[in-house]
């Protein structure tokens, strides 16, 4: 990996991949916590426990907009980089980056 552009491409790809995963994990966590709240309600849990669980859900929901904003920003940066560096198309890193871009777009379309 002598070309510094390949290093940049690898870094940008890693960032988008991590943020894509972070968005997915945040959404799963919200669902898990909402299910837990419903279970607590059905079991007749203490009002304090229910209130705390609602706070946990609120915190999870607050993380999503920031994660989405960062993912969109970094995805755009990676797409621009790929457009500017078309001579790297034959490299493994470019192919990986293209796949990560497609995966990120799918995740963004799921629940935007």
C-alpha positions as CSV (number, residue, x, y, z in Angstrom):
1,X,0.0,0.0,0.0
2,X,2.6,2.5,-1.2
3,X,0.1,4.9,-2.6
4,X,-1.1,7.4,0.1
5,X,-4.5,7.6,-1.7
6,X,-5.1,3.9,-0.9
7,X,-4.4,4.6,2.8
8,X,-6.9,7.5,2.7
9,X,-9.5,5.2,0.9
10,X,-9.0,2.5,3.5
11,X,-9.5,5.0,6.4
12,X,-12.6,6.6,4.8
13,X,-14.1,3.1,4.1
14,X,-13.5,2.0,7.7
15,X,-15.2,5.1,9.0
16,X,-18.3,4.6,6.9
17,X,-18.4,0.9,7.8
18,X,-18.2,1.7,11.5
19,X,-20.9,4.3,11.3
20,X,-23.2,2.0,9.3
21,X,-22.8,-0.6,12.0
22,X,-23.3,2.0,14.7
23,X,-26.6,3.0,13.2
24,X,-27.8,-0.6,13.0
25,X,-26.8,-1.3,16.6
26,X,-28.6,1.9,17.8
27,X,-31.8,0.9,16.1
28,X,-31.6,-2.6,17.5
29,X,-30.9,-1.3,21.0
30,X,-34.0,1.0,20.8
31,X,-36.1,-2.0,19.9
32,X,-34.6,-4.2,22.6
33,X,-35.2,-1.5,25.2
34,X,-38.8,-0.9,24.0
35,X,-39.5,-4.6,24.3
36,X,-38.0,-4.6,27.8
37,X,-40.3,-1.7,28.8
38,X,-43.3,-3.6,27.5
39,X,-42.3,-6.6,29.4
40,X,-41.9,-4.5,32.6
41,X,-45.3,-3.0,32.1
42,X,-46.9,-6.4,31.6
43,X,-45.2,-7.7,34.7
44,X,-46.5,-4.8,36.7
45,X,-43.1,-3.4,37.5
46,X,-42.6,-0.5,39.9
47,X,-43.2,3.0,38.5
48,X,-39.6,4.0,39.2
49,X,-38.3,1.1,37.1
50,X,-40.7,2.1,34.2
51,X,-39.5,5.7,34.3
52,X,-35.9,4.7,34.2
53,X,-36.5,2.4,31.3
54,X,-38.2,5.2,29.4
55,X,-35.1,7.4,30.1
56,X,-32.9,4.6,28.6
57,X,-35.1,4.5,25.5
58,X,-34.9,8.3,25.2
59,X,-31.1,8.2,25.4
60,X,-31.0,5.6,22.7
61,X,-33.2,7.7,20.5
62,X,-31.1,10.8,21.0
63,X,-28.0,8.9,19.6
64,X,-29.7,8.1,16.3
65,X,-29.9,11.6,14.7
66,X,-26.2,12.3,15.4
67,X,-25.2,8.9,14.1
68,X,-27.3,9.4,10.9
69,X,-25.8,12.9,10.4
70,X,-22.2,11.6,10.7
71,X,-22.9,8.6,8.5
72,X,-24.4,10.8,5.7
73,X,-21.5,13.2,5.9
74,X,-18.8,10.5,5.8
75,X,-20.7,8.5,3.1
76,X,-20.7,11.6,0.9
77,X,-17.0,12.2,1.6
78,X,-16.2,8.6,0.6
79,X,-18.4,8.8,-2.6
80,X,-16.6,12.0,-3.6
81,X,-13.2,10.4,-3.0
82,X,-14.2,7.4,-5.1
83,X,-15.4,9.8,-7.9
84,X,-12.1,11.7,-7.8
85,X,-9.9,8.7,-7.7
86,X,-11.3,6.6,-10.5
87,X,-7.8,5.4,-11.5
88,X,-7.8,3.2,-8.4
89,X,-10.7,1.2,-9.7
90,X,-8.6,-1.9,-10.2
91,X,-7.6,-2.1,-6.6
92,X,-9.1,-4.3,-3.9
93,X,-9.5,-1.3,-1.6
94,X,-11.7,0.5,-4.2
95,X,-13.9,-2.6,-4.6
96,X,-14.3,-2.8,-0.8
97,X,-15.1,0.9,-0.6
98,X,-17.8,0.5,-3.3
99,X,-19.4,-2.4,-1.4
100,X,-19.3,-0.4,1.8
101,X,-21.0,2.5,0.1
102,X,-23.7,0.2,-1.3
103,X,-24.2,-1.3,2.2
104,X,-24.4,2.1,3.8
105,X,-27.0,3.3,1.3
106,X,-29.1,0.2,2.0
107,X,-29.0,0.9,5.8
108,X,-30.0,4.6,5.2
109,X,-32.9,3.6,3.0
110,X,-34.3,1.1,5.6
111,X,-35.2,3.7,8.2
112,X,-34.3,7.2,7.2
